[in-house]
Amino acid sequence: MSYEQNLIEDEAGIRAVVQASKRVAVLGIKTEQQDGQAAFYVPQYLARAGVDVVPVPVYYPDVTHILGRPVFRRLVDVPGDIDLVDVFRRPQDIDQHVDDILAKKPKAVWFQSGIRNDAAARRLAEAGIKVVQDRCLMVDHRRYGH
């Protein structure tokens, strides 16, 4: 199987990733103080929709809980399996997280709207991880998450 099959761009593939994602780690999540930013209100929406959201902020070293859930500093520190890593990082900042993502081995990784990093996506896809780029998980969850 070639890695291209893990680069998900068709609607059926998007639907399958959304519906399989019951536990989502949000890399780059913001705190309640930034509630007007997508990196907070998208995971907030997911949590309210019944998704098990795991906060993995990049900043805010003093924060211990977001959305009432304990914070983890690295994906590899999250206990148990992760279905999806939802990434809120600038494209050029994703590379520093690829090894951590690979070590955790989530089923899929989702780069939010406006975020594309084809080299990182290829590395993840070659490792057998499904990758969605430049789409809003909240929009697609509203469409397919039932």
Chimera marker file (.cmm) of the C-alpha trace (Angstrom):
<marker_set name="trace">
<marker id="1" x="0.000" y="0.000" z="0.000" r="1" g="1" b="0" radius="0.5"/>
<marker id="2" x="1.419" y="3.402" z="-0.947" r="1" g="1" b="0" radius="0.5"/>
<marker id="3" x="1.442" y="6.261" z="1.500" r="1" g="1" b="0" radius="0.5"/>
<marker id="4" x="-0.824" y="8.311" z="-0.803" r="1" g="1" b="0" radius="0.5"/>
<marker id="5" x="-3.775" y="6.194" z="0.325" r="1" g="1" b="0" radius="0.5"/>
<marker id="6" x="-3.346" y="7.711" z="3.793" r="1" g="1" b="0" radius="0.5"/>
<marker id="7" x="-3.601" y="11.283" z="2.466" r="1" g="1" b="0" radius="0.5"/>
<marker id="8" x="-7.346" y="11.744" z="2.834" r="1" g="1" b="0" radius="0.5"/>
<marker id="9" x="-9.002" y="14.250" z="0.510" r="1" g="1" b="0" radius="0.5"/>
<marker id="10" x="-12.273" y="12.643" z="-0.594" r="1" g="1" b="0" radius="0.5"/>
<marker id="11" x="-15.543" y="13.092" z="1.288" r="1" g="1" b="0" radius="0.5"/>
<marker id="12" x="-15.949" y="9.385" z="2.045" r="1" g="1" b="0" radius="0.5"/>
<marker id="13" x="-12.484" y="9.337" z="3.605" r="1" g="1" b="0" radius="0.5"/>
<marker id="14" x="-13.203" y="12.506" z="5.603" r="1" g="1" b="0" radius="0.5"/>
<marker id="15" x="-16.467" y="10.979" z="6.882" r="1" g="1" b="0" radius="0.5"/>
<marker id="16" x="-14.674" y="7.779" z="7.917" r="1" g="1" b="0" radius="0.5"/>
<marker id="17" x="-11.993" y="9.705" z="9.860" r="1" g="1" b="0" radius="0.5"/>
<marker id="18" x="-14.583" y="11.887" z="11.615" r="1" g="1" b="0" radius="0.5"/>
<marker id="19" x="-16.800" y="8.958" z="12.572" r="1" g="1" b="0" radius="0.5"/>
<marker id="20" x="-13.868" y="6.884" z="13.862" r="1" g="1" b="0" radius="0.5"/>
<marker id="21" x="-12.565" y="9.719" z="16.050" r="1" g="1" b="0" radius="0.5"/>
<marker id="22" x="-13.956" y="9.221" z="19.546" r="1" g="1" b="0" radius="0.5"/>
<marker id="23" x="-10.790" y="10.329" z="21.400" r="1" g="1" b="0" radius="0.5"/>
<marker id="24" x="-9.094" y="13.415" z="19.997" r="1" g="1" b="0" radius="0.5"/>
<marker id="25" x="-5.880" y="15.008" z="21.244" r="1" g="1" b="0" radius="0.5"/>
<marker id="26" x="-5.798" y="18.718" z="20.388" r="1" g="1" b="0" radius="0.5"/>
<marker id="27" x="-2.230" y="19.834" z="19.751" r="1" g="1" b="0" radius="0.5"/>
<marker id="28" x="-1.907" y="23.591" z="20.177" r="1" g="1" b="0" radius="0.5"/>
<marker id="29" x="-5.203" y="23.980" z="22.056" r="1" g="1" b="0" radius="0.5"/>
<marker id="30" x="-5.813" y="27.424" z="23.545" r="1" g="1" b="0" radius="0.5"/>
<marker id="31" x="-7.251" y="28.108" z="27.001" r="1" g="1" b="0" radius="0.5"/>
<marker id="32" x="-10.591" y="29.490" z="28.121" r="1" g="1" b="0" radius="0.5"/>
<marker id="33" x="-8.980" y="32.963" z="28.068" r="1" g="1" b="0" radius="0.5"/>
<marker id="34" x="-8.705" y="32.657" z="24.273" r="1" g="1" b="0" radius="0.5"/>
<marker id="35" x="-12.269" y="31.408" z="23.791" r="1" g="1" b="0" radius="0.5"/>
<marker id="36" x="-12.738" y="33.475" z="20.621" r="1" g="1" b="0" radius="0.5"/>
<marker id="37" x="-10.022" y="31.544" z="18.792" r="1" g="1" b="0" radius="0.5"/>
<marker id="38" x="-10.656" y="28.375" z="16.795" r="1" g="1" b="0" radius="0.5"/>
<marker id="39" x="-7.987" y="26.524" z="18.792" r="1" g="1" b="0" radius="0.5"/>
<marker id="40" x="-10.350" y="26.812" z="21.770" r="1" g="1" b="0" radius="0.5"/>
<marker id="41" x="-13.875" y="26.820" z="20.373" r="1" g="1" b="0" radius="0.5"/>
<marker id="42" x="-13.367" y="23.874" z="17.993" r="1" g="1" b="0" radius="0.5"/>
<marker id="43" x="-12.263" y="21.497" z="20.809" r="1" g="1" b="0" radius="0.5"/>
<marker id="44" x="-14.987" y="22.992" z="23.017" r="1" g="1" b="0" radius="0.5"/>
<marker id="45" x="-17.534" y="22.101" z="20.331" r="1" g="1" b="0" radius="0.5"/>
<marker id="46" x="-16.106" y="18.563" z="20.064" r="1" g="1" b="0" radius="0.5"/>
<marker id="47" x="-16.266" y="18.082" z="23.841" r="1" g="1" b="0" radius="0.5"/>
<marker id="48" x="-19.894" y="19.238" z="23.892" r="1" g="1" b="0" radius="0.5"/>
<marker id="49" x="-20.621" y="16.834" z="21.025" r="1" g="1" b="0" radius="0.5"/>
<marker id="50" x="-19.417" y="13.919" z="23.161" r="1" g="1" b="0" radius="0.5"/>
<marker id="51" x="-15.859" y="13.537" z="21.868" r="1" g="1" b="0" radius="0.5"/>
<marker id="52" x="-13.198" y="12.690" z="24.480" r="1" g="1" b="0" radius="0.5"/>
<marker id="53" x="-10.911" y="15.721" z="24.034" r="1" g="1" b="0" radius="0.5"/>
<marker id="54" x="-7.325" y="15.526" z="25.345" r="1" g="1" b="0" radius="0.5"/>
<marker id="55" x="-5.675" y="18.977" z="25.656" r="1" g="1" b="0" radius="0.5"/>
<marker id="56" x="-2.050" y="19.196" z="24.478" r="1" g="1" b="0" radius="0.5"/>
<marker id="57" x="-1.208" y="22.918" z="24.603" r="1" g="1" b="0" radius="0.5"/>
<marker id="58" x="2.069" y="24.255" z="23.276" r="1" g="1" b="0" radius="0.5"/>
<marker id="59" x="2.085" y="27.412" z="25.402" r="1" g="1" b="0" radius="0.5"/>
<marker id="60" x="0.536" y="28.198" z="28.812" r="1" g="1" b="0" radius="0.5"/>
<marker id="61" x="3.038" y="26.272" z="30.999" r="1" g="1" b="0" radius="0.5"/>
<marker id="62" x="1.082" y="27.045" z="34.178" r="1" g="1" b="0" radius="0.5"/>
<marker id="63" x="-2.230" y="25.657" z="32.913" r="1" g="1" b="0" radius="0.5"/>
<marker id="64" x="-3.116" y="22.219" z="34.287" r="1" g="1" b="0" radius="0.5"/>
<marker id="65" x="-6.670" y="21.849" z="32.912" r="1" g="1" b="0" radius="0.5"/>
<marker id="66" x="-8.500" y="23.013" z="29.785" r="1" g="1" b="0" radius="0.5"/>
<marker id="67" x="-12.203" y="22.260" z="29.281" r="1" g="1" b="0" radius="0.5"/>
<marker id="68" x="-12.081" y="20.602" z="32.702" r="1" g="1" b="0" radius="0.5"/>
<marker id="69" x="-9.645" y="17.984" z="31.425" r="1" g="1" b="0" radius="0.5"/>
<marker id="70" x="-6.030" y="17.439" z="32.477" r="1" g="1" b="0" radius="0.5"/>
<marker id="71" x="-3.388" y="18.893" z="30.173" r="1" g="1" b="0" radius="0.5"/>
<marker id="72" x="-0.522" y="16.874" z="28.669" r="1" g="1" b="0" radius="0.5"/>
<marker id="73" x="2.618" y="18.508" z="27.329" r="1" g="1" b="0" radius="0.5"/>
<marker id="74" x="3.498" y="15.839" z="24.766" r="1" g="1" b="0" radius="0.5"/>
<marker id="75" x="1.379" y="13.327" z="22.898" r="1" g="1" b="0" radius="0.5"/>
<marker id="76" x="3.551" y="10.446" z="24.095" r="1" g="1" b="0" radius="0.5"/>
<marker id="77" x="2.602" y="11.352" z="27.676" r="1" g="1" b="0" radius="0.5"/>
<marker id="78" x="-1.117" y="10.817" z="27.001" r="1" g="1" b="0" radius="0.5"/>
<marker id="79" x="-2.216" y="7.469" z="28.458" r="1" g="1" b="0" radius="0.5"/>
<marker id="80" x="-4.101" y="5.109" z="26.159" r="1" g="1" b="0" radius="0.5"/>
<marker id="81" x="-4.822" y="5.247" z="22.460" r="1" g="1" b="0" radius="0.5"/>
<marker id="82" x="-5.672" y="8.356" z="20.459" r="1" g="1" b="0" radius="0.5"/>
<marker id="83" x="-7.939" y="8.152" z="17.425" r="1" g="1" b="0" radius="0.5"/>
<marker id="84" x="-7.050" y="11.576" z="16.061" r="1" g="1" b="0" radius="0.5"/>
<marker id="85" x="-4.590" y="14.398" z="16.674" r="1" g="1" b="0" radius="0.5"/>
<marker id="86" x="-6.219" y="17.726" z="15.751" r="1" g="1" b="0" radius="0.5"/>
<marker id="87" x="-3.386" y="20.169" z="14.989" r="1" g="1" b="0" radius="0.5"/>
<marker id="88" x="-3.598" y="23.906" z="15.611" r="1" g="1" b="0" radius="0.5"/>
<marker id="89" x="-0.042" y="24.921" z="14.672" r="1" g="1" b="0" radius="0.5"/>
<marker id="90" x="1.343" y="27.060" z="11.883" r="1" g="1" b="0" radius="0.5"/>
<marker id="91" x="2.575" y="24.916" z="8.977" r="1" g="1" b="0" radius="0.5"/>
<marker id="92" x="6.231" y="25.736" z="9.697" r="1" g="1" b="0" radius="0.5"/>
<marker id="93" x="5.775" y="24.738" z="13.355" r="1" g="1" b="0" radius="0.5"/>
<marker id="94" x="4.419" y="21.248" z="12.656" r="1" g="1" b="0" radius="0.5"/>
<marker id="95" x="7.784" y="19.650" z="11.892" r="1" g="1" b="0" radius="0.5"/>
<marker id="96" x="8.885" y="19.893" z="15.546" r="1" g="1" b="0" radius="0.5"/>
<marker id="97" x="5.879" y="17.750" z="16.531" r="1" g="1" b="0" radius="0.5"/>
<marker id="98" x="6.147" y="14.986" z="13.913" r="1" g="1" b="0" radius="0.5"/>
<marker id="99" x="8.382" y="12.686" z="15.987" r="1" g="1" b="0" radius="0.5"/>
<marker id="100" x="6.031" y="13.026" z="18.975" r="1" g="1" b="0" radius="0.5"/>
<marker id="101" x="3.036" y="12.233" z="16.760" r="1" g="1" b="0" radius="0.5"/>
<marker id="102" x="4.825" y="9.249" z="15.209" r="1" g="1" b="0" radius="0.5"/>
<marker id="103" x="5.763" y="7.945" z="18.678" r="1" g="1" b="0" radius="0.5"/>
<marker id="104" x="2.112" y="8.114" z="19.817" r="1" g="1" b="0" radius="0.5"/>
<marker id="105" x="0.806" y="6.398" z="16.652" r="1" g="1" b="0" radius="0.5"/>
<marker id="106" x="-2.684" y="7.914" z="16.409" r="1" g="1" b="0" radius="0.5"/>
<marker id="107" x="-4.969" y="6.489" z="13.716" r="1" g="1" b="0" radius="0.5"/>
<marker id="108" x="-5.216" y="9.893" z="12.051" r="1" g="1" b="0" radius="0.5"/>
<marker id="109" x="-3.915" y="13.476" z="12.128" r="1" g="1" b="0" radius="0.5"/>
<marker id="110" x="-5.969" y="16.522" z="11.153" r="1" g="1" b="0" radius="0.5"/>
<marker id="111" x="-4.399" y="19.835" z="10.118" r="1" g="1" b="0" radius="0.5"/>
<marker id="112" x="-7.020" y="22.553" z="10.655" r="1" g="1" b="0" radius="0.5"/>
<marker id="113" x="-8.208" y="25.041" z="8.023" r="1" g="1" b="0" radius="0.5"/>
<marker id="114" x="-5.377" y="26.986" z="6.439" r="1" g="1" b="0" radius="0.5"/>
<marker id="115" x="-2.756" y="24.481" z="7.596" r="1" g="1" b="0" radius="0.5"/>
<marker id="116" x="-0.797" y="22.434" z="5.066" r="1" g="1" b="0" radius="0.5"/>
<marker id="117" x="2.586" y="20.819" z="5.507" r="1" g="1" b="0" radius="0.5"/>
<marker id="118" x="3.034" y="18.276" z="2.739" r="1" g="1" b="0" radius="0.5"/>
<marker id="119" x="6.396" y="17.000" z="4.007" r="1" g="1" b="0" radius="0.5"/>
<marker id="120" x="5.025" y="16.326" z="7.497" r="1" g="1" b="0" radius="0.5"/>
<marker id="121" x="1.867" y="14.811" z="6.019" r="1" g="1" b="0" radius="0.5"/>
<marker id="122" x="3.958" y="12.469" z="3.906" r="1" g="1" b="0" radius="0.5"/>
<marker id="123" x="6.065" y="11.327" z="6.888" r="1" g="1" b="0" radius="0.5"/>
<marker id="124" x="2.914" y="10.578" z="8.870" r="1" g="1" b="0" radius="0.5"/>
<marker id="125" x="1.201" y="8.865" z="5.926" r="1" g="1" b="0" radius="0.5"/>
<marker id="126" x="4.280" y="6.717" z="5.284" r="1" g="1" b="0" radius="0.5"/>
<marker id="127" x="3.999" y="5.550" z="8.905" r="1" g="1" b="0" radius="0.5"/>
<marker id="128" x="0.451" y="4.351" z="8.253" r="1" g="1" b="0" radius="0.5"/>
<marker id="129" x="-1.339" y="7.336" z="9.790" r="1" g="1" b="0" radius="0.5"/>
<marker id="130" x="-4.235" y="8.902" z="7.900" r="1" g="1" b="0" radius="0.5"/>
<marker id="131" x="-3.771" y="12.642" z="7.294" r="1" g="1" b="0" radius="0.5"/>
<marker id="132" x="-6.325" y="15.348" z="6.540" r="1" g="1" b="0" radius="0.5"/>
<marker id="133" x="-5.014" y="18.817" z="5.666" r="1" g="1" b="0" radius="0.5"/>
<marker id="134" x="-6.593" y="22.266" z="5.512" r="1" g="1" b="0" radius="0.5"/>
<marker id="135" x="-10.086" y="21.409" z="6.780" r="1" g="1" b="0" radius="0.5"/>
<marker id="136" x="-12.057" y="22.427" z="9.831" r="1" g="1" b="0" radius="0.5"/>
<marker id="137" x="-12.832" y="19.469" z="12.073" r="1" g="1" b="0" radius="0.5"/>
<marker id="138" x="-15.820" y="21.293" z="13.570" r="1" g="1" b="0" radius="0.5"/>
<marker id="139" x="-17.411" y="21.840" z="10.156" r="1" g="1" b="0" radius="0.5"/>
<marker id="140" x="-16.816" y="18.229" z="9.100" r="1" g="1" b="0" radius="0.5"/>
<marker id="141" x="-17.938" y="16.859" z="12.482" r="1" g="1" b="0" radius="0.5"/>
<marker id="142" x="-21.202" y="18.779" z="12.144" r="1" g="1" b="0" radius="0.5"/>
<marker id="143" x="-21.598" y="17.260" z="8.693" r="1" g="1" b="0" radius="0.5"/>
<marker id="144" x="-20.543" y="13.656" z="9.411" r="1" g="1" b="0" radius="0.5"/>
<marker id="145" x="-20.280" y="13.132" z="13.164" r="1" g="1" b="0" radius="0.5"/>
<marker id="146" x="-23.624" y="11.421" z="13.705" r="1" g="1" b="0" radius="0.5"/>
<link id1="1" id2="2" r="1" g="1" b="0" radius="0.2"/>
<link id1="2" id2="3" r="1" g="1" b="0" radius="0.2"/>
<link id1="3" id2="4" r="1" g="1" b="0" radius="0.2"/>
<link id1="4" id2="5" r="1" g="1" b="0" radius="0.2"/>
<link id1="5" id2="6" r="1" g="1" b="0" radius="0.2"/>
<link id1="6" id2="7" r="1" g="1" b="0" radius="0.2"/>
<link id1="7" id2="8" r="1" g="1" b="0" radius="0.2"/>
<link id1="8" id2="9" r="1" g="1" b="0" radius="0.2"/>
<link id1="9" id2="10" r="1" g="1" b="0" radius="0.2"/>
<link id1="10" id2="11" r="1" g="1" b="0" radius="0.2"/>
<link id1="11" id2="12" r="1" g="1" b="0" radius="0.2"/>
<link id1="12" id2="13" r="1" g="1" b="0" radius="0.2"/>
<link id1="13" id2="14" r="1" g="1" b="0" radius="0.2"/>
<link id1="14" id2="15" r="1" g="1" b="0" radius="0.2"/>
<link id1="15" id2="16" r="1" g="1" b="0" radius="0.2"/>
<link id1="16" id2="17" r="1" g="1" b="0" radius="0.2"/>
<link id1="17" id2="18" r="1" g="1" b="0" radius="0.2"/>
<link id1="18" id2="19" r="1" g="1" b="0" radius="0.2"/>
<link id1="19" id2="20" r="1" g="1" b="0" radius="0.2"/>
<link id1="20" id2="21" r="1" g="1" b="0" radius="0.2"/>
<link id1="21" id2="22" r="1" g="1" b="0" radius="0.2"/>
<link id1="22" id2="23" r="1" g="1" b="0" radius="0.2"/>
<link id1="23" id2="24" r="1" g="1" b="0" radius="0.2"/>
<link id1="24" id2="25" r="1" g="1" b="0" radius="0.2"/>
<link id1="25" id2="26" r="1" g="1" b="0" radius="0.2"/>
<link id1="26" id2="27" r="1" g="1" b="0" radius="0.2"/>
<link id1="27" id2="28" r="1" g="1" b="0" radius="0.2"/>
<link id1="28" id2="29" r="1" g="1" b="0" radius="0.2"/>
<link id1="29" id2="30" r="1" g="1" b="0" radius="0.2"/>
<link id1="30" id2="31" r="1" g="1" b="0" radius="0.2"/>
<link id1="31" id2="32" r="1" g="1" b="0" radius="0.2"/>
<link id1="32" id2="33" r="1" g="1" b="0" radius="0.2"/>
<link id1="33" id2="34" r="1" g="1" b="0" radius="0.2"/>
<link id1="34" id2="35" r="1" g="1" b="0" radius="0.2"/>
<link id1="35" id2="36" r="1" g="1" b="0" radius="0.2"/>
<link id1="36" id2="37" r="1" g="1" b="0" radius="0.2"/>
<link id1="37" id2="38" r="1" g="1" b="0" radius="0.2"/>
<link id1="38" id2="39" r="1" g="1" b="0" radius="0.2"/>
<link id1="39" id2="40" r="1" g="1" b="0" radius="0.2"/>
<link id1="40" id2="41" r="1" g="1" b="0" radius="0.2"/>
<link id1="41" id2="42" r="1" g="1" b="0" radius="0.2"/>
<link id1="42" id2="43" r="1" g="1" b="0" radius="0.2"/>
<link id1="43" id2="44" r="1" g="1" b="0" radius="0.2"/>
<link id1="44" id2="45" r="1" g="1" b="0" radius="0.2"/>
<link id1="45" id2="46" r="1" g="1" b="0" radius="0.2"/>
<link id1="46" id2="47" r="1" g="1" b="0" radius="0.2"/>
<link id1="47" id2="48" r="1" g="1" b="0" radius="0.2"/>
<link id1="48" id2="49" r="1" g="1" b="0" radius="0.2"/>
<link id1="49" id2="50" r="1" g="1" b="0" radius="0.2"/>
<link id1="50" id2="51" r="1" g="1" b="0" radius="0.2"/>
<link id1="51" id2="52" r="1" g="1" b="0" radius="0.2"/>
<link id1="52" id2="53" r="1" g="1" b="0" radius="0.2"/>
<link id1="53" id2="54" r="1" g="1" b="0" radius="0.2"/>
<link id1="54" id2="55" r="1" g="1" b="0" radius="0.2"/>
<link id1="55" id2="56" r="1" g="1" b="0" radius="0.2"/>
<link id1="56" id2="57" r="1" g="1" b="0" radius="0.2"/>
<link id1="57" id2="58" r="1" g="1" b="0" radius="0.2"/>
<link id1="58" id2="59" r="1" g="1" b="0" radius="0.2"/>
<link id1="59" id2="60" r="1" g="1" b="0" radius="0.2"/>
<link id1="60" id2="61" r="1" g="1" b="0" radius="0.2"/>
<link id1="61" id2="62" r="1" g="1" b="0" radius="0.2"/>
<link id1="62" id2="63" r="1" g="1" b="0" radius="0.2"/>
<link id1="63" id2="64" r="1" g="1" b="0" radius="0.2"/>
<link id1="64" id2="65" r="1" g="1" b="0" radius="0.2"/>
<link id1="65" id2="66" r="1" g="1" b="0" radius="0.2"/>
<link id1="66" id2="67" r="1" g="1" b="0" radius="0.2"/>
<link id1="67" id2="68" r="1" g="1" b="0" radius="0.2"/>
<link id1="68" id2="69" r="1" g="1" b="0" radius="0.2"/>
<link id1="69" id2="70" r="1" g="1" b="0" radius="0.2"/>
<link id1="70" id2="71" r="1" g="1" b="0" radius="0.2"/>
<link id1="71" id2="72" r="1" g="1" b="0" radius="0.2"/>
<link id1="72" id2="73" r="1" g="1" b="0" radius="0.2"/>
<link id1="73" id2="74" r="1" g="1" b="0" radius="0.2"/>
<link id1="74" id2="75" r="1" g="1" b="0" radius="0.2"/>
<link id1="75" id2="76" r="1" g="1" b="0" radius="0.2"/>
<link id1="76" id2="77" r="1" g="1" b="0" radius="0.2"/>
<link id1="77" id2="78" r="1" g="1" b="0" radius="0.2"/>
<link id1="78" id2="79" r="1" g="1" b="0" radius="0.2"/>
<link id1="79" id2="80" r="1" g="1" b="0" radius="0.2"/>
<link id1="80" id2="81" r="1" g="1" b="0" radius="0.2"/>
<link id1="81" id2="82" r="1" g="1" b="0" radius="0.2"/>
<link id1="82" id2="83" r="1" g="1" b="0" radius="0.2"/>
<link id1="83" id2="84" r="1" g="1" b="0" radius="0.2"/>
<link id1="84" id2="85" r="1" g="1" b="0" radius="0.2"/>
<link id1="85" id2="86" r="1" g="1" b="0" radius="0.2"/>
<link id1="86" id2="87" r="1" g="1" b="0" radius="0.2"/>
<link id1="87" id2="88" r="1" g="1" b="0" radius="0.2"/>
<link id1="88" id2="89" r="1" g="1" b="0" radius="0.2"/>
<link id1="89" id2="90" r="1" g="1" b="0" radius="0.2"/>
<link id1="90" id2="91" r="1" g="1" b="0" radius="0.2"/>
<link id1="91" id2="92" r="1" g="1" b="0" radius="0.2"/>
<link id1="92" id2="93" r="1" g="1" b="0" radius="0.2"/>
<link id1="93" id2="94" r="1" g="1" b="0" radius="0.2"/>
<link id1="94" id2="95" r="1" g="1" b="0" radius="0.2"/>
<link id1="95" id2="96" r="1" g="1" b="0" radius="0.2"/>
<link id1="96" id2="97" r="1" g="1" b="0" radius="0.2"/>
<link id1="97" id2="98" r="1" g="1" b="0" radius="0.2"/>
<link id1="98" id2="99" r="1" g="1" b="0" radius="0.2"/>
<link id1="99" id2="100" r="1" g="1" b="0" radius="0.2"/>
<link id1="100" id2="101" r="1" g="1" b="0" radius="0.2"/>
<link id1="101" id2="102" r="1" g="1" b="0" radius="0.2"/>
<link id1="102" id2="103" r="1" g="1" b="0" radius="0.2"/>
<link id1="103" id2="104" r="1" g="1" b="0" radius="0.2"/>
<link id1="104" id2="105" r="1" g="1" b="0" radius="0.2"/>
<link id1="105" id2="106" r="1" g="1" b="0" radius="0.2"/>
<link id1="106" id2="107" r="1" g="1" b="0" radius="0.2"/>
<link id1="107" id2="108" r="1" g="1" b="0" radius="0.2"/>
<link id1="108" id2="109" r="1" g="1" b="0" radius="0.2"/>
<link id1="109" id2="110" r="1" g="1" b="0" radius="0.2"/>
<link id1="110" id2="111" r="1" g="1" b="0" radius="0.2"/>
<link id1="111" id2="112" r="1" g="1" b="0" radius="0.2"/>
<link id1="112" id2="113" r="1" g="1" b="0" radius="0.2"/>
<link id1="113" id2="114" r="1" g="1" b="0" radius="0.2"/>
<link id1="114" id2="115" r="1" g="1" b="0" radius="0.2"/>
<link id1="115" id2="116" r="1" g="1" b="0" radius="0.2"/>
<link id1="116" id2="117" r="1" g="1" b="0" radius="0.2"/>
<link id1="117" id2="118" r="1" g="1" b="0" radius="0.2"/>
<link id1="118" id2="119" r="1" g="1" b="0" radius="0.2"/>
<link id1="119" id2="120" r="1" g="1" b="0" radius="0.2"/>
<link id1="120" id2="121" r="1" g="1" b="0" radius="0.2"/>
<link id1="121" id2="122" r="1" g="1" b="0" radius="0.2"/>
<link id1="122" id2="123" r="1" g="1" b="0" radius="0.2"/>
<link id1="123" id2="124" r="1" g="1" b="0" radius="0.2"/>
<link id1="124" id2="125" r="1" g="1" b="0" radius="0.2"/>
<link id1="125" id2="126" r="1" g="1" b="0" radius="0.2"/>
<link id1="126" id2="127" r="1" g="1" b="0" radius="0.2"/>
<link id1="127" id2="128" r="1" g="1" b="0" radius="0.2"/>
<link id1="128" id2="129" r="1" g="1" b="0" radius="0.2"/>
<link id1="129" id2="130" r="1" g="1" b="0" radius="0.2"/>
<link id1="130" id2="131" r="1" g="1" b="0" radius="0.2"/>
<link id1="131" id2="132" r="1" g="1" b="0" radius="0.2"/>
<link id1="132" id2="133" r="1" g="1" b="0" radius="0.2"/>
<link id1="133" id2="134" r="1" g="1" b="0" radius="0.2"/>
<link id1="134" id2="135" r="1" g="1" b="0" radius="0.2"/>
<link id1="135" id2="136" r="1" g="1" b="0" radius="0.2"/>
<link id1="136" id2="137" r="1" g="1" b="0" radius="0.2"/>
<link id1="137" id2="138" r="1" g="1" b="0" radius="0.2"/>
<link id1="138" id2="139" r="1" g="1" b="0" radius="0.2"/>
<link id1="139" id2="140" r="1" g="1" b="0" radius="0.2"/>
<link id1="140" id2="141" r="1" g="1" b="0" radius="0.2"/>
<link id1="141" id2="142" r="1" g="1" b="0" radius="0.2"/>
<link id1="142" id2="143" r="1" g="1" b="0" radius="0.2"/>
<link id1="143" id2="144" r="1" g="1" b="0" radius="0.2"/>
<link id1="144" id2="145" r="1" g="1" b="0" radius="0.2"/>
<link id1="145" id2="146" r="1" g="1" b="0" radius="0.2"/>
</marker_set>
